């Protein structure tokens, strides 16, 4: 890496990035966000990845793609055939959901013309997939979520390879999160553990404001493990990640049996076992277990509340936030800096169209530090987050350094939230020369806890006395929904 400084706008090396953004801003995705629904919530259940292999029967109905072809007005779980029929029928009976299934032999896609294209839905349910998603499918899923979709991932225990192809749901879902073309740098802030936990009744945390635990379908107290797994949370990678139900004896970042997060403008939920969604009924020949109606747990409320939250039916969830309704919007004016300093307060020269450091999109970006001498640069904007909104801060950050150390953070960038008096309410993340990498990368931060307040989003870059480090931001957003 080169050691040149810059004279109030800097020489760049083509190394490094570390980033943060959530979509909805100028994420510049090729496909548009999901269109407005004819009914409030449009849900697609996946059955294209061996969800009925072996004894599994993870479908809401044998009529696919439209379950209404089996019974147009179901009142009981047996009116539709499948181990997930209770889930589907419960949603259908509200009158607020349009349900479809992606049939076996199909592929997940986003931005196309098919009736089962993800652009036609608010939420995708992956109920224990047993074949790997293709590269194109992973791009479609991640872009769908980044642009505002909900993703419900249901795993099972390690080794639950129902079709004997060498892959189980743990490996398949981890592959989705770590091996995709959209963001493979722990985008959701958790990884699924390679465990087989034989039994238990994981308990919900105490959080009366959480819409998944306290939603319109009831209050969640416990779930069920009947051979399942957990997740390890990594809030340093995505501060929006939150464990809601934990295996006995675990808390914090380990042993999360049910967790939520956000990515771009979308929402994510994880459940560590398929037994809680199994209603014990299905196609002939399958050995099923009625976890849905287990009296020791509240699995139905958890599944249904989470579905509602993922589809945008409730504004609080993974990271908290107020209840009530919210008009979806991107709140930051001049999010890509193309209008120069408009709406931003910045150290002179920070917002620039200098060709020495490439913008992610357009010509302008915010370039903090990179002088190779002791200095501090700042960039900030005040924003009012409406009451009753879930809020996510997004931005891309490129870190470029001439430092050669692999152990010492000489130069740093802090992303913070301040109140109207200038008091720091939260340091969302601190990045340094140690985060140098190539390319811009996506990250997001949950600001739902500041709903109803006017806050300032501020970036402060501090550089040491020698060897430049540049922190380059572009395509910011503060999305509310």
C-alpha positions as CSV (number, residue, x, y, z in Angstrom):
1,X,0.0,0.0,0.0
2,X,1.2,3.4,-0.8
3,X,2.2,6.0,1.8
4,X,1.4,9.2,0.0
5,X,-0.7,11.8,1.8
6,X,-3.1,14.2,0.1
7,X,-3.2,17.9,0.1
8,X,-6.7,18.5,1.3
9,X,-7.7,15.9,-1.0
10,X,-5.8,13.0,-1.1
11,X,-3.9,10.4,-3.0
12,X,-5.6,7.1,-2.9
13,X,-4.5,3.5,-3.0
14,X,-6.8,1.0,-4.6
15,X,-7.0,-1.0,-1.5
16,X,-9.7,-1.4,0.9
17,X,-13.1,-0.9,1.9
18,X,-15.3,-1.5,4.7
19,X,-18.7,-0.4,4.4
20,X,-22.0,0.3,5.6
21,X,-25.3,0.9,3.9
22,X,-28.7,-0.3,3.9
23,X,-30.7,0.1,0.7
24,X,-33.6,2.2,0.0
25,X,-31.3,5.2,-0.6
26,X,-29.3,5.3,-3.7
27,X,-28.6,1.7,-3.3
28,X,-29.0,1.8,-7.1
29,X,-30.3,-1.7,-7.3
30,X,-31.3,-2.7,-10.8
31,X,-34.8,-3.8,-9.8
32,X,-37.3,-1.7,-8.0
33,X,-38.6,-2.3,-4.5
34,X,-41.7,-4.5,-4.2
35,X,-44.7,-2.7,-5.5
36,X,-47.8,-1.8,-3.5
37,X,-49.9,-4.8,-2.7
38,X,-53.5,-5.4,-3.5
39,X,-53.9,-6.9,-0.1
40,X,-51.7,-5.7,2.8
41,X,-49.3,-8.6,3.0
42,X,-48.0,-10.8,0.2
43,X,-46.2,-13.9,1.3
44,X,-44.3,-16.4,-0.9
45,X,-43.5,-19.8,0.7
46,X,-40.6,-21.6,-1.0
47,X,-41.1,-25.2,-2.1
48,X,-38.4,-25.3,-4.8
49,X,-35.5,-26.5,-2.6
50,X,-36.6,-30.0,-1.4
51,X,-38.8,-28.7,1.4
52,X,-40.8,-32.0,1.1
53,X,-37.8,-34.3,1.0
54,X,-37.8,-37.3,3.3
55,X,-40.4,-36.9,6.1
56,X,-40.5,-33.1,5.7
57,X,-43.7,-31.6,4.4
58,X,-43.0,-27.9,4.7
59,X,-45.8,-26.6,2.5
60,X,-49.0,-24.7,3.2
61,X,-51.0,-26.6,0.6
62,X,-50.6,-29.2,-2.2
63,X,-52.3,-26.7,-4.5
64,X,-49.3,-24.6,-5.9
65,X,-48.7,-21.8,-6.5
66,X,-52.2,-20.8,-5.3
67,X,-53.4,-22.6,-2.1
68,X,-56.9,-21.3,-2.8
69,X,-57.1,-23.9,-5.5
70,X,-57.5,-26.6,-2.8
71,X,-60.0,-24.7,-0.7
72,X,-60.8,-21.0,-1.3
73,X,-62.1,-20.4,2.2
74,X,-60.3,-22.6,4.6
75,X,-61.3,-22.7,8.3
76,X,-59.3,-25.6,9.7
77,X,-55.7,-26.7,9.2
78,X,-56.9,-29.8,7.3
79,X,-58.7,-27.8,4.7
80,X,-55.2,-27.3,3.1
81,X,-52.7,-30.2,3.0
82,X,-49.2,-29.7,4.4
83,X,-47.4,-29.6,7.6
84,X,-47.4,-25.7,7.4
85,X,-51.2,-25.6,6.6
86,X,-52.0,-24.2,10.1
87,X,-49.6,-21.3,9.4
88,X,-51.2,-20.6,6.0
89,X,-54.8,-21.0,7.1
90,X,-54.3,-18.7,10.1
91,X,-53.0,-16.0,7.8
92,X,-55.6,-16.6,5.2
93,X,-58.5,-16.3,7.7
94,X,-57.5,-12.8,8.6
95,X,-58.3,-11.5,5.1
96,X,-55.1,-9.5,5.2
97,X,-52.7,-11.9,3.4
98,X,-52.2,-13.1,-0.1
99,X,-50.3,-16.4,0.0
100,X,-48.5,-18.2,-2.8
101,X,-46.0,-21.2,-3.0
102,X,-43.0,-21.4,-5.3
103,X,-43.5,-24.9,-6.7
104,X,-40.8,-27.6,-7.0
105,X,-38.9,-27.2,-10.2
106,X,-39.0,-23.4,-10.1
107,X,-36.3,-20.9,-9.3
108,X,-36.3,-17.8,-7.1
109,X,-36.0,-14.6,-9.1
110,X,-36.3,-10.9,-8.6
111,X,-37.2,-8.2,-11.1
112,X,-38.8,-10.5,-13.7
113,X,-42.3,-11.0,-15.0
114,X,-43.3,-14.3,-13.5
115,X,-46.2,-14.3,-11.1
116,X,-44.0,-15.8,-8.4
117,X,-41.2,-13.3,-8.9
118,X,-40.1,-11.9,-5.6
119,X,-40.9,-8.3,-6.8
120,X,-44.5,-9.3,-6.4
121,X,-44.2,-10.2,-2.7
122,X,-43.5,-8.5,0.7
123,X,-42.0,-11.6,2.4
124,X,-40.2,-14.8,1.4
125,X,-40.4,-17.8,3.7
126,X,-37.6,-20.4,3.5
127,X,-38.9,-23.3,5.5
128,X,-35.8,-25.6,6.0
129,X,-34.4,-25.6,2.4
130,X,-32.5,-28.8,1.5
131,X,-30.8,-27.8,-1.7
132,X,-28.3,-25.0,-2.2
133,X,-29.5,-21.8,-3.8
134,X,-27.9,-21.0,-7.1
135,X,-25.8,-17.9,-7.6
136,X,-28.7,-16.2,-9.3
137,X,-31.1,-17.1,-6.6
138,X,-28.9,-15.8,-3.9
139,X,-28.6,-12.5,-5.7
140,X,-32.3,-12.4,-6.1
141,X,-33.0,-13.1,-2.4
142,X,-30.4,-10.6,-1.1
143,X,-31.5,-7.9,-3.5
144,X,-35.1,-8.5,-2.6
145,X,-34.4,-8.0,1.1
146,X,-32.1,-5.0,0.5
147,X,-34.9,-3.3,-1.4
148,X,-37.4,-3.7,1.4
149,X,-38.5,-7.4,1.4
150,X,-38.9,-9.6,4.5
151,X,-36.9,-12.9,4.8
152,X,-38.0,-15.7,7.1
153,X,-35.3,-18.3,7.4
154,X,-36.2,-21.6,9.2
155,X,-33.4,-23.9,9.9
156,X,-33.0,-27.4,11.4
157,X,-30.2,-29.2,13.2
158,X,-26.9,-29.9,11.6
159,X,-27.0,-33.2,9.7
160,X,-30.6,-32.9,8.7
161,X,-29.9,-33.7,5.1
162,X,-33.3,-35.0,4.1
163,X,-32.5,-35.6,0.4
164,X,-28.9,-36.9,1.0
165,X,-27.3,-34.4,-1.3
166,X,-24.6,-33.5,1.2
167,X,-26.2,-30.2,2.3
168,X,-28.5,-29.4,5.2
169,X,-30.4,-26.2,6.1
170,X,-27.6,-24.9,8.3
171,X,-25.1,-25.1,5.5
172,X,-27.5,-23.8,2.9
173,X,-28.6,-20.7,4.9
174,X,-25.1,-19.9,6.0
175,X,-24.0,-20.2,2.3
176,X,-26.7,-17.7,1.4
177,X,-25.4,-15.2,3.9
178,X,-21.7,-15.7,3.2
179,X,-21.4,-16.5,-0.5
180,X,-23.5,-14.1,-2.5
181,X,-22.8,-11.3,-4.9
182,X,-24.7,-8.6,-3.0
183,X,-23.0,-8.6,0.5
184,X,-21.1,-11.5,1.9
185,X,-19.6,-9.7,4.9
186,X,-22.1,-11.0,7.6
187,X,-24.9,-8.8,6.3
188,X,-27.5,-9.9,8.8
189,X,-25.1,-9.9,11.8
190,X,-25.4,-13.6,12.7
191,X,-24.3,-17.1,11.7
192,X,-26.2,-20.4,12.2
193,X,-24.5,-22.8,14.6
194,X,-23.6,-26.4,13.5
195,X,-25.5,-28.0,16.4
196,X,-28.1,-30.6,17.1
197,X,-29.9,-29.6,20.2
198,X,-32.2,-32.5,21.0
199,X,-35.0,-30.9,23.1
200,X,-36.0,-27.9,25.1
201,X,-38.3,-24.9,25.5
202,X,-36.3,-21.8,24.8
203,X,-37.7,-18.7,26.6
204,X,-38.5,-15.3,25.1
205,X,-36.7,-12.2,26.4
206,X,-38.6,-9.6,28.3
207,X,-39.3,-6.8,25.9
208,X,-42.9,-5.4,25.9
209,X,-42.2,-3.1,23.0
210,X,-41.2,-5.9,20.6
211,X,-43.8,-6.5,17.9
212,X,-42.6,-10.0,17.2
213,X,-43.0,-11.1,20.9
214,X,-46.1,-8.9,21.5
215,X,-48.0,-8.7,18.2
216,X,-51.5,-8.9,17.0
217,X,-51.5,-12.7,17.1
218,X,-50.6,-13.0,20.8
219,X,-47.8,-12.9,23.3
220,X,-44.7,-15.1,22.9
221,X,-43.4,-16.8,26.0
222,X,-41.6,-19.9,24.8
223,X,-40.7,-21.9,21.7
224,X,-39.8,-25.5,21.1
225,X,-36.7,-27.4,20.2
226,X,-37.1,-30.9,18.9
227,X,-33.7,-31.4,17.3
228,X,-32.7,-27.9,16.2
229,X,-29.9,-25.4,16.3
230,X,-29.2,-21.8,17.4
231,X,-27.4,-18.7,16.1
232,X,-24.4,-16.7,17.2
233,X,-25.1,-13.0,17.0
234,X,-22.5,-10.5,15.8
235,X,-23.8,-7.0,16.5
236,X,-20.4,-5.5,15.6
237,X,-21.3,-6.5,12.0
238,X,-24.9,-5.4,12.1
239,X,-26.2,-3.6,15.2
240,X,-29.8,-4.3,14.3
241,X,-29.5,-8.0,15.1
242,X,-31.4,-9.0,18.2
243,X,-32.0,-12.4,19.9
244,X,-35.6,-12.8,20.9
245,X,-35.8,-16.4,22.2
246,X,-32.8,-18.2,23.8
247,X,-31.9,-21.7,24.5
248,X,-31.9,-22.4,28.3
249,X,-28.7,-21.1,29.9
250,X,-27.8,-18.7,27.1
251,X,-28.2,-15.0,26.4
252,X,-26.5,-12.1,24.6
253,X,-24.7,-13.2,21.5
254,X,-24.9,-17.0,21.9
255,X,-27.7,-19.5,21.9
256,X,-30.2,-17.4,20.1
257,X,-33.0,-19.7,18.9
258,X,-35.0,-17.0,17.3
259,X,-33.4,-13.7,16.1
260,X,-34.3,-10.7,14.0
261,X,-32.3,-8.2,12.0
262,X,-32.4,-5.8,9.1
263,X,-30.6,-5.5,5.8
264,X,-31.0,-2.5,3.5
265,X,-34.6,-1.5,3.7
266,X,-35.7,-5.1,4.6
267,X,-36.2,-7.3,7.6
268,X,-34.9,-10.7,8.5
269,X,-36.0,-13.4,11.0
270,X,-34.3,-16.7,11.9
271,X,-35.7,-19.7,13.7
272,X,-33.5,-22.6,14.7
273,X,-35.9,-25.6,14.1
274,X,-38.7,-26.6,11.8
275,X,-40.6,-28.5,14.5
276,X,-42.3,-25.4,15.9
277,X,-44.0,-24.7,12.5
278,X,-45.0,-28.4,12.0
279,X,-48.7,-28.8,12.6
280,X,-48.6,-32.6,12.6
281,X,-50.8,-32.9,9.4
282,X,-49.6,-33.4,5.9
283,X,-49.3,-35.7,2.9
284,X,-49.7,-39.4,3.4
285,X,-46.5,-41.3,4.4
286,X,-44.8,-38.4,6.3
287,X,-43.9,-38.7,10.0
288,X,-44.8,-35.3,11.4
289,X,-44.7,-33.7,14.8
290,X,-47.3,-31.2,16.1
291,X,-45.2,-28.4,17.4
292,X,-47.6,-25.7,16.2
293,X,-50.1,-26.7,18.8
294,X,-47.6,-27.7,21.6
295,X,-49.2,-26.5,24.8
296,X,-45.7,-25.9,26.4
297,X,-44.9,-23.2,23.8
298,X,-46.4,-20.3,21.9
299,X,-45.1,-21.2,18.4
300,X,-48.1,-20.1,16.5
301,X,-47.9,-16.6,17.9
302,X,-44.2,-16.4,17.2
303,X,-44.6,-17.5,13.6
304,X,-47.6,-15.3,12.8
305,X,-46.3,-12.2,14.6
306,X,-42.9,-12.5,12.8
307,X,-44.6,-12.9,9.5
308,X,-46.6,-9.7,10.1
309,X,-43.5,-7.8,11.2
310,X,-41.5,-9.1,8.2
311,X,-44.2,-8.0,5.8
312,X,-44.2,-4.5,7.2
313,X,-47.4,-4.9,9.2
314,X,-45.8,-3.6,12.4
315,X,-43.2,-0.9,12.8
316,X,-41.3,-2.2,15.8
317,X,-39.4,-5.4,15.9
318,X,-35.8,-6.5,15.8
319,X,-34.2,-3.5,17.2
320,X,-37.1,-1.9,18.9
321,X,-38.9,1.3,17.9
322,X,-42.4,2.6,18.4
323,X,-45.7,1.1,17.5
324,X,-48.3,2.6,15.2
325,X,-48.2,3.4,11.5
326,X,-45.4,4.9,9.5
327,X,-45.1,6.2,6.0
328,X,-42.0,4.5,4.4
329,X,-39.5,7.1,3.3
330,X,-35.8,7.9,2.9
331,X,-35.1,10.9,5.1
332,X,-31.6,12.2,4.2
333,X,-31.5,15.0,1.6
334,X,-28.6,14.8,-0.8
335,X,-27.8,11.2,0.2
336,X,-25.2,10.7,-2.5
337,X,-23.5,14.1,-2.1
338,X,-24.2,15.0,-5.7
339,X,-25.4,18.5,-4.6
340,X,-22.1,19.0,-2.9
341,X,-22.4,20.4,0.7
342,X,-26.2,20.9,0.5
343,X,-27.9,19.6,3.7
344,X,-24.6,18.4,5.1
345,X,-22.2,20.1,7.6
346,X,-18.7,19.0,6.8
347,X,-15.0,20.0,7.2
348,X,-13.9,22.0,4.2
349,X,-13.0,19.8,1.2
350,X,-14.6,16.6,2.6
351,X,-17.4,16.5,0.1
352,X,-15.6,16.4,-3.2
353,X,-15.7,15.2,-6.8
354,X,-11.9,14.7,-6.9
355,X,-10.9,12.0,-9.3
356,X,-8.2,10.7,-6.9
357,X,-10.8,8.6,-5.1
358,X,-13.7,7.1,-7.0
359,X,-17.3,7.7,-5.9
360,X,-19.5,4.6,-5.6
361,X,-22.1,6.2,-7.8
362,X,-22.2,9.6,-9.4
363,X,-19.2,11.9,-9.1
364,X,-19.3,13.2,-5.5
365,X,-18.6,11.4,-2.2
366,X,-17.5,12.4,1.3
367,X,-13.8,11.8,1.7
368,X,-12.5,12.1,5.3
369,X,-8.8,12.2,6.2
370,X,-6.2,10.8,3.9
371,X,-3.6,13.5,4.4
372,X,-0.8,11.5,6.0
373,X,-0.6,14.0,8.9
374,X,-2.5,14.6,12.2
375,X,-6.0,15.9,11.5
376,X,-9.7,15.5,12.2
377,X,-12.5,15.6,9.6
378,X,-16.2,15.6,10.3
379,X,-19.4,15.1,8.4
380,X,-22.9,15.4,9.9
381,X,-26.6,15.9,9.2
382,X,-29.6,16.4,11.5
383,X,-32.7,14.4,10.9
384,X,-36.1,14.0,12.5
385,X,-37.3,10.4,12.8
386,X,-41.1,10.2,12.9
387,X,-42.8,8.5,15.8
388,X,-44.0,5.0,15.2
389,X,-41.3,4.2,12.7
390,X,-38.6,1.6,12.3
391,X,-35.5,3.4,11.2
392,X,-32.3,2.2,9.6
393,X,-29.2,4.2,8.8
394,X,-27.3,3.0,5.7
395,X,-24.1,4.1,4.0
396,X,-21.2,2.7,2.0
397,X,-17.7,3.2,3.4
398,X,-14.4,2.7,1.6
399,X,-11.3,2.5,3.8
400,X,-8.0,3.0,2.0
401,X,-4.7,3.0,3.9
402,X,-0.9,3.2,3.6
403,X,-0.5,1.8,7.1
404,X,1.2,-1.7,7.1
405,X,0.4,-2.7,10.6
406,X,-2.1,-5.6,11.2
407,X,-2.5,-4.9,14.9
408,X,-2.7,-1.2,15.7
409,X,-5.5,1.2,14.8
410,X,-3.6,4.5,14.1
411,X,-6.4,6.2,12.2
412,X,-10.1,5.9,13.0
413,X,-13.6,6.8,11.8
414,X,-16.5,6.9,14.3
415,X,-20.1,6.7,13.2
416,X,-22.3,8.3,16.0
417,X,-25.8,9.5,16.8
418,X,-26.0,12.8,18.8
419,X,-28.9,14.6,20.3
420,X,-29.9,18.3,19.6
421,X,-27.5,19.5,22.3
422,X,-24.5,17.7,20.7
423,X,-24.3,14.9,23.3
424,X,-23.3,11.5,21.9
425,X,-26.2,9.1,22.3
426,X,-24.5,6.2,20.6
427,X,-21.3,5.2,18.9
428,X,-22.6,2.9,16.2
429,X,-19.2,1.7,15.0
430,X,-15.6,2.6,14.9
431,X,-13.5,1.8,11.9
432,X,-9.8,2.1,11.3
433,X,-6.9,1.4,9.1
434,X,-7.3,-2.2,10.1
435,X,-10.5,-2.4,8.2
436,X,-8.9,-1.6,4.8
437,X,-10.1,-3.9,2.0
438,X,-11.1,-3.6,-1.6
439,X,-14.5,-2.3,-2.8
440,X,-17.5,-0.7,-1.2
441,X,-19.5,-2.8,1.2
442,X,-23.0,-2.7,2.6
443,X,-23.8,-2.2,6.3
444,X,-26.8,-0.9,8.3
445,X,-27.6,0.4,11.7
446,X,-30.9,0.3,13.5
447,X,-32.0,3.8,14.7
448,X,-35.6,2.8,15.6
449,X,-34.9,3.6,19.2
450,X,-34.7,7.3,18.3
451,X,-38.2,7.4,16.7
452,X,-39.9,10.7,17.6
453,X,-36.6,12.5,18.1
454,X,-34.4,14.9,16.1
455,X,-30.9,13.5,16.1
456,X,-27.7,14.2,14.3
457,X,-25.8,11.5,12.4
458,X,-22.2,12.3,12.6
459,X,-18.9,10.8,11.2
460,X,-15.6,11.8,12.8
461,X,-12.3,10.8,11.1
462,X,-9.1,11.1,13.1
463,X,-5.7,10.5,11.4
464,X,-2.3,10.1,13.1
465,X,0.9,11.9,12.2
466,X,2.1,9.8,9.4
467,X,0.9,7.4,6.7
468,X,-2.5,8.2,5.2
469,X,-5.8,6.5,5.8
470,X,-8.8,7.6,3.8
471,X,-12.4,7.0,4.9
472,X,-14.7,7.5,1.9
473,X,-18.5,7.5,2.2
474,X,-21.2,7.4,-0.4
475,X,-24.8,6.5,-1.0
476,X,-26.1,7.2,2.5
477,X,-29.7,6.7,3.6
478,X,-31.9,6.8,6.6
479,X,-34.9,4.6,5.8
480,X,-38.1,4.5,7.9
481,X,-41.0,2.1,7.6
